[in-house]
Amino acid sequence: MKKYIYVCILFLFSSCSTKFLLTGSGESFDSLTKITQGEKISSESTGGFANTNLIFTSQEKGSEGYTNIYMKDNVLSQGVIQKTEGPNYNRTPNYCKANNKIAFAYWDRSNLNYDIYYVDANKGKAISQVTNTDGQEGNPCWSPDGSQIVFEKGALAKSYIKMEVDQKRIIDALTIKITDNQIWIKNINTGELKMIGNGSFPKFSPDGKQIAFVKYDLNKRKTDETGTIWVMDTEGGSPKQLTNSNLGYAIQPSWSPDGNSLVFTLEKEKKKDQKSDPNIYTIDITGDNLTQHTKNESYDYSPSWTSDNFIYFSSDRGSDKGDFQIFRFKIQDSK
């Protein structure tokens, strides 16, 4: 059972649903709102602008991990609408307000790999294929005008040799593999496809001129992989590093509505006997004003930042380990 220093629970009653506001000691917001609840594990949210069209994945317990895409057309109601169906692995959705479509990674059983598809947010069920390769493709993101999709494609990992000496002074050589995926952009209208760099979790900026992404490297002790947050222009030029390996393992960036900051998941390096404890952070694209927002003995990850300054994220706080639901908090002082 998890131990919490301080938890305040309030209940708000409305005609739509009951909301739970959870505030943990040391966290930089007034309260959290629990957006999803129930038997299904829910995560990877996108959308949610003005309390509408929150898209996310849900996994049935005991279903071999199958996940499908769901939507809440009213964030504060209990009702959900299923957008994909079947015993599939549909993951990492991204919603585009301009074309009202949801891009996502779909596990192709015939090729045994992930490809990128999209589905209409209103109609659902009928899906359209974007990529069809032997590679593993995921984490798609629409350009603001809905004409392009940026995504990552699996590539051969980089390998490093780590030398270890045990108590008997026997030297052991271990291979450390570092993810080195590629970032591609596809124009939905013309079919043009181009690679713009290496990295993961690519996200278009609100003005469509930059892409935030993650690069992988060795951690500060040269013992394992870690992730750092970067930005570059949409042609792949002018890359700029925002976090370094000394900070910890950073992934899943999402832009602020004004394009001046990023929210992301960060797991600081732990000792071997300590459990994983990722939290939600923000940073300016200048590399300044690093701020920790969640601070809880839970697994907080997959943040997204809406145009009305809410940050949605997934967490197993207040539940059994791995029982993830979607929460949100409000950014009070937007930049």
Number of C-alpha atoms within 10 A of each C-alpha: 7 11 10 13 9 11 14 11 11 13 10 9 10 10 6 11 12 15 20 19 20 20 21 21 14 13 14 17 15 13 18 21 18 21 23 25 16 9 12 17 21 26 28 22 28 26 26 25 16 14 16 14 21 22 28 28 26 26 20 14 12 8 9 11 13 18 25 23 27 23 25 22 19 16 20 19 17 15 13 15 14 17 22 18 16 10 12 16 21 26 25 25 30 24 27 20 16 12 14 13 20 27 28 30 26 25 20 15 10 6 12 11 16 25 24 28 21 22 22 18 23 14 10 19 16 11 17 12 14 17 16 15 12 13 16 19 26 27 22 33 26 29 22 18 13 18 15 22 24 25 26 26 23 19 15 11 13 14 13 16 13 13 11 12 10 8 6 6 8 8 11 11 11 13 13 16 16 19 20 21 23 19 23 21 23 19 17 14 9 9 12 10 15 13 16 17 19 21 26 28 24 30 26 26 25 18 12 16 14 21 25 27 27 26 21 23 20 16 19 15 9 14 16 15 16 26 27 25 30 21 24 19 17 18 14 16 12 10 15 15 17 18 20 18 21 13 16 20 23 25 25 25 31 28 26 25 19 14 18 15 23 27 25 24 26 25 21 17 19 11 8 7 6 8 11 15 17 26 25 24 21 22 22 18 20 11 16 12 11 15 13 18 18 24 18 23 19 24 23 25 27 24 30 25 28 21 15 15 19 20 22 28 27 27 26 20 21 17 13 11 13 12 20 26 26 24 25 19 23 19 17 11 6 12 11
